[in-house]
Amino acid sequence: MKNRRYSIFALCILAATLAHADDAHNYAYTWPITTQSDSAAHQIELTPEVYAALTTADLRDLDVVNAAGESVPTARYQPVAAAARDQVHALPMFVIPMPAKATAPANTDDSIHLHIERGADGRLRSLDAQIAPAPRAGAVQNESVVASAPSPSIDDATKIVLDASNVREPMLRMLIDWNRGTDATPRFSVSTSEDLQSWRTLVTDAAVLRLTQDGNTLERHEIALDRASHVYLMLTRLDGGSALPGLTVHVFTPASAQQPAQRWITAQSDGVEQTTIPGRADHTFFRYHLVAPLAITAVNVKLADDNSVAHTQVWNLSMFAPSDAWTASFGSFVAFRLRTGDALLVNDPLQSGASQRSRDWRVDLAAPITHAPTLELAYTPDRFVFLAQGAGPYRLVAGSATTHHNDAPVDIALRQLRSAAGADWQPPLAQLGARSELRGEQALIVTPAAKPDTWKTWLLWGVLVAAAAIVGGLALSLLRKA
C-alpha cells in the first residue's frame, strides 16, 4: 500500500517538474545572469534588448529560472527611496570681487589672493578675495591693482566660486538660472580646483539664454560637465552683459548605483511622414521608431540646420493602441539651433512624467523643415528582483505569447533580509549577459489550441484515471476493514 502512495507522489512531482521545464522553454530568448555575491536575493535591470522581446505592457512575459530550468520567485522591484532621475544639488556661491580698475579682459589669468574660512564640516563659510590683473606688456612688474570696492552681489558677479565639496558623485551638467523677467544670453567659462589656488578649465566658452518675444520663449540653461567629481568650481562671466538677478546654480549627478538611472537613446529616423492633420497643413512631420517599446520620461529634439527655430510637439503611438491613436505625450515647446561665431545655442531637453510604452514616434514642426532633426528619448529601466532558489547559474527568459508569470510575494523575504542586514540594504545588482535563442520568434506567435486527442492529453488522462482507481481501491479497503 505504501508503495502505491509513493508512486502517486512521484507522478505528481514528475508532472510539476515537467511543467516548469516546459514553461522555461516557452519563451523566445534567454540571457545569463551574472551575480557578484552569494546573496539570497538579486535585482536585474531590463535592457532595450529585453524590452524588444516582451509582448505585454505589464512585463509579465518574462521570468527567472535556475540551472534546472525551474522558475524562481520573481517580482517587479522598486528600490527603497528610488530616484528615477538624476540627483540635483544646489551649490553655495561666493562672489570674487573684481578690481576697481578693470584693465584686462575677463578671460585673462588674474592673480587671485583668497582669504578662506571653513566650518567644522569642511565647507566654506566665507571667502574674501583680492585680485590683481596679469601684468600688461610694458607695465612695471611690481605694480598691482587690489580690489577696494565693496564686494558685488551675486547679480553683478563676474567670477563666482561654487562649493561642491559635499557632492561626492560625478557631475553630469550644470544648470544656471535667473529671474524669468530678465532676458539675457550670458556666456561663461567653468573652471575647477582642489585647493582654491590652482584652477583648471573644464569649459572654455558656453552660452545659456532666455529670450522672450511675442509670447514665445527660447531657453537654454544647462552646461555639460566632464562626469567627474570636483571640490570647487568657478564660473567666469565672459560677455560682460547686464546683471542676472536671482542667479542660481545647480549641478546634476547620476542616481545612486542602487537606483535605476535615466538613460538616453536615439530614435531611428523613418523620414518625412506624408500625413494631413486638420489645422496643421503647414506643418512638417517626421517619423521615428525605437528598437523596443519604452516608457519615455524625457525628450530632446535637435534641429539639423544652423539658425533654425520651430514650434515643436512630440507624439507617440502606444504599444497596444490602434495605428491612428497618436498621443501628444509632451507639451509644445520651441526647438532651436542658433550659431553665433563658434558658440552654438540649442534647446534643453524636456522632462515629463512616464508615458505609455511606445515604439513609434512623430515629431511635429510648425515650419517647413527640410532635414530631419535628431530625436533623443530618455527612459528609466524597470528592475526585477529574484530569490536565489535552487542552484545557479540563473537565467532571464523573456518573450512569450502564452506563458506569463505572476509576481511572487518577494517583498516579505526582502523585509526579513533588510531587518537582518540593515534598513539601507538592497539586493545587489546582477548583470545580464549576451542573448541566446530559445524558441525565437515562434514563441511570440499565438498558435491555435492543441487538439484534445494528442498523446500528452491521453497520458495525463491515464495518470488521472490510474490515480483515481488507486484512491478508490484504498477507500474500499478501509471500508471493508471497518
N, C-alpha and C positions, 0 to 999 in steps of 0.2 A: 504493500500500500504506500509506504514511504517513497519507494522508487517512482511510483506514478506521480506523486506530488512533485518530486524533484524534476521530473520530466516536464510537467506543466510550467514550473518556474523557469526552467531552462529555455523552453519555447518562447515564453514572454520576453525574457532578456534578449534572446536572439532577434526577435521581431523588433524590439526597441533599438538595438544596435544597428540593424539593417536600415531602419527608418532614419536614424541620424546620419548614416553614411550616404543614403540617398539624398537627404537634404543638402549635404555638403557639396554634392555633385550636381545639384540643380541650378547652380549659379554659373554665370558667364565667365568670370575671371577670378583670379586669386592673387594675393600679394603676401609675401612672407613678412612676418613681424619680428623685428629685432628689438629685444628688451635688454636694458643695461643693468638690471639688478634682478634679484630673486624676490621682488615684492609680490604680495598676494594679489595686487591689482595694478593694472597699467591703463594708460589712456593713449589713444591714437587720434591723429588729425587727418581728416579726409583731404585728398588732393584733387585737382581738376580731373585727373585720370579716373579716380574712383567715381566722382560725380557723373562723368560721362557714361558710366555703366549702369547707373541707377535709373529705375523706371517709375518710382513713386516719389511724390512730393514730400512725404513724411520720412523718407530714407529708410524704409523698413525692409527693402530687399537687399540687405547686407547682414553679415553675421561674422563671428569669430569662432574658429574651430581649433581644436588641439591636434597633436600629432596623429591621433587615432581617427581624426575626421569628425569628432563629436563636438557639437555646439556647446560653448561655454557661456555662462551668464554674461550678457552684454546689454548695455543701455546707453542712451544719449547722456552726455555729461556736460554740465555747466560748471566750470571751475569756480571755487569759492571766491567771491568778490571779483568775478570776471570783468575785465575791461576790454571790450572788443576793439576799441580804438586806441590810437597812440596816446600816451600819457602827456599831459600838458603841465608845464612848470612855469610859474611866474617868477621872474628873476629880479632881485633887488637891484636898483640902479643908483649909481653915484656919478655925478657930473664932474668932469675935469674942466675947471675954468680956463678959458683961453686968455692969452696975453692981451694986455691993453693995446699994444701996437701989433696988429696982425699984419706983418710984413711978408709972411711966407704963405704959399698956397696950403690948402687944408691937407694935402696928401704928402707934405714933406716930412722928413724924420725930425721930430722935435725932441729936445731933451726934457724928460719928464721927471720931476723930483716929487716923490709921493710921501705923504705922512699918513701912516695907516694905523687904525685902531681896530683890533679884533676882539670879539667876545669870547667867553669860555668855550663856546661850541665851535670856534674857529671861523665863524662867519664875520664878514666885515660889518663894523658898526659905524665907522666914519672914514672918510678918505678926503684928505686935503692935498691939493697938487699945486706945484709951481712949474710953469712951462717956459722954456727958453727956445725960441725958434732956432733952427740949424743955422750956422754962420753962412752969410752970403759972400759971394766972391768979392774980394777987396775989403771986406769988413775986418775990424780989429778982432783978433782971435778971442780975447777975453771979454768981449762985450756980451752982455746978456740982457734979456728983457724978462722981467718977472711979473707974473700976474698980480696986479694990485687992486683991480676992481673986485667988487663982491662977486661971489660965485653965482653964475646964472641959474635960472630954474631949468627943470627938465625940458620945458617947452622950447627954450632958447639954446639948448645944449648943442655943441658941435662934436664933442667927444663924451661918450658915456661908458663907464665901466660897469659890467654886469657880473654879479657874484653868482657863479654856478657851482660853488664848492659842495652844495648839498645835493646836486644832481649827479648820481653815480653812473647812470646809463649812457650809452652812446646818443649823441644828439643828431636827430634827423634833419630838422629845419628850424628856422627862427620865424616868428610872426611878429611884425611891427604894426601897431595900430595907433590911431589917434581919434580925436573927436570927429563925428560924422559931418559936422557943419563946415569942416575945413577941407578944401580941395588942394591937393599937392601931389607932386611927383618927385619926392626926395630920392637921392642916391646915397648909398652907404658902402663903406668897406667894413669888414669884420676881421678882427684880429683875436689871437688867443695868447694867454700867458699862464705860467705856473706860479710866478712869484711877483707879478705886477711890475717887473722891471724889464724883462726881455719879452718882446712881443713878436709873434709870427703871424703873417697874414693868411687868413683862411679864404676870404672872398675879397677880390680886388675891387670890384665895382658891381653893385647890384641895385636895381631900381625897384621901388614899390610905388603905388599910386592910389589915389582916389579922386576921380573926376566925375562931376555930375553936370548934365546938360539936358534940358528939355525932358526931364523926368527919367533919363537913362543914367545909369551909374556904371563906370568902369572901376574895378577894384583889383588890386593885387597887393598882398601883404606878406607873402612868405619868401624867405631866402633859404635856399638849400645849403645845408652844412655837410661836414665830412664824415658823419656817422661815427664820431669818436667822442670820448669824454674830455671835458675841459673844466679847469678850475675857474678861470676868469675869461670873460670875453669883453672886447671893446668895440663899440660902434663909433665910426667916424663919419660925420656928415660931409659929403663931397660936393654937393651942388650949391651950397651957400644960399639956399632958398629961405622962405619965410618959416616962422616957428610952427611947431606941430603941437598944439595944445592937447593935453590929456594923453601924452605919449606913453604907451605901454609896450613891453617886450616879453614874449613868452618863447620857450623852446619846447619842441616835441621830442619825446623819446619813445622807443618801442615799448609795447606792452610787455609785462613781465614774461619771462621764459615759460612760466606755468600758465600763461593766459594766451588764448588764440589772438594773434596779431592780424591787423588788417593787411591784406595782400592785394597788389595791383596786377591786372592782367590786361593785355592789349587785345581788343576785339579785331577779328579779321574782316576786312572791308569787302563787301559784295558790290560796290559801285553805286551809281545813281539809281534810285528807285523811281520808276515811272508810275506815279500814282496821283490821283486827284482827290483832294480833301476840300470840302466846302469852306470858302473863306481863306484858303491858303494857296490860291492859284499861282501866286508869285513866289512861292517858297521852293527851296531845293531840298530834296530828301535823299539821304544816303542810308544804305542798309549795311548791317554788320551782323556777325554771329560769333559766338563763343564756342570753345571746344566742349563745353558742358553747361547745363543749366545751373546757374549760380544765383544766390540771393545777394544782390548788389546793394552796397551801402554808401557808395560814393562814385562820382562820375567826373571825368575830365575830358573836355573837347579841345583839341589842339588844332587850330586852323593851319592850313598848309602854306598860305601866301602871306608875305610881309604886308603890313599896313592894311589889314583887313579886319572887319568887325561885323558881327551879325547877332541879332536876337536868336537865341538857341533854345530848343526844347528836345529832351531825350525821351524816347518812347521804348517800351519793352512789350514783348509778347509772352504771356505766362506759359509755363510748361504744358499745362493742360487746357489752355484757353483755345477757342476757335481761331482760325487763321486770320480773321479780321478784327479780333478783340484786342487792339493795341491800347496800352495804358500809358499815360504821361506820368511816369513814376517820380520825376523830378520837376521842380518848378522852372519857369522860364528864367533864363539868365543871359548875360551878354558875353559872348566869346570874342576875344580879340587877340591880335598878334601885331604889335607895333614895334618898329625898329627905329631907334634914334642913334645914329652913329654905330658904335659897337654894342650898345645896350639893346636888349630885346625884352619887351614887356609882353607878357601873356597872362591870361586869366588864371585864377586859382581853381583848384578842384572844388566841386560842390558836394557837400556832405548831406546825407539824408538817412532816414530810417531804413530798416531792411525791407526789401521789396519781395514780390513773389519770385520764385525761381524761374529764370529766363535764359534762353539760349539766343534768341533773336532780338536785335535792337535796331532802332531807327533814330537818326539824327535829323531834326527839322531845323533848317536855317532860313530865316526870313530875309534872304538875299540871294542873288544869282551867283552862287559859289561854284567854281569850275572844278577845283581839285578837292578830293575827299579829305576831310580832316581826320586826324587820328583820334580814335575813341578809346580811352582808358577807363577801366571799370575796377572798382575795389570790392572785395568780399571778405567776410570773416569766416574761416573754415569751421565746420562743425567738428566736434570731438565726441568720441565714444569711449567708454570705459568698460573693461572686461576683467573678470576674475581668472587668475591663473589656475584653472581647474584641469586636472589631468596633466600628462607630460607634454612638454613643448617639443619642438618649436610650434608657435601658433601662427595661424594664417587668417587674413581677412578675405572673405568671399563676398562678392557683390554682383548684382545684376541678375534678376530672375523675374519672369512673368508669372510664376506660380508659387514660389516659396517666399514667405515673408516672416520675419521674426517678431516676437513681442518683447518689449523691454522687460528685462528681469529686475527684481527688486534689489538692485545692486547698492542703492543708497543706504540700505540697512547695514550691509557689510562695510561700506565706507565709513559710516559713523563709528562703528566699532574700531576700525583701524585708526581713525583720526583720534579717538579717545585714548588709544594706546601710544600713538606716535606724536601727538600734539595737535592743537587746533589748526595750525598752519600746514599740516601735512596734506599733500596731494599725491595722487598716483603718478609715478614717474612717466614721462612722455616717451613712448616707444616709436620706432621709425618703421615706415613701410618700405619694402624692397621693390624689386622690379616685378612688373605684372607678368603673369603667365595665364594661359587659357585653360579653362575647364570645358564647358560646353560652348563657349563662344557666343556668337550672335543667336544661335539656336535657342539658348536659354531665355532670350528676350522675346521670343515669339510665343503667342498664346496658341497652343495646339488643342484640337478637339479632344474631348474626354475619351479615355480608352474604353474599348468595348468591354462589357461585363464578362465575356467568356475567355478572357486572357488567362494564361497559366498562373499568373500571380493571384488573380481573383479566386481561381479554383483552389490554389494552395491555401490561401487564407481561410476560405470556407471549410476546407478539410480540417485545418487546425482547430477552427471553432467547433465543428461537429465532434471531433475527437475529444476535445476538452469537455464539451457538454456531456458526452457519453460517459467519460470518466467520473465527472461530478455526479451524474445520475446514479452510476454504479455505487459510488461511495454513499450516497443518500440511502439507497435501498439496503445496503449492507448495514448501515446504522439502524434503520428501521427494524430489520429482522432481529438484530441483537436486542433491541429494546423490547 
